[in-house]
């Protein structure tokens, strides 16, 4: 479950599968607010990365 929005999603690291997790295909990690540390769903993580990258390019 996403700790940010509550959505259910698959996490290969959490589920301990041999396949790489979907998040490994995303750009390198950006700082995540300390109160939100944990697994985020694809939608929340992509939105956070896009917002952080937009701040850096402004």
Secondary structure, 3 states (H helix, E strand, C coil): CCCCCCCCCCCHHHHCCCCCCHHHHCCCCCCCCHHHCCCCCHHHHHHHHHHHHHHHHC
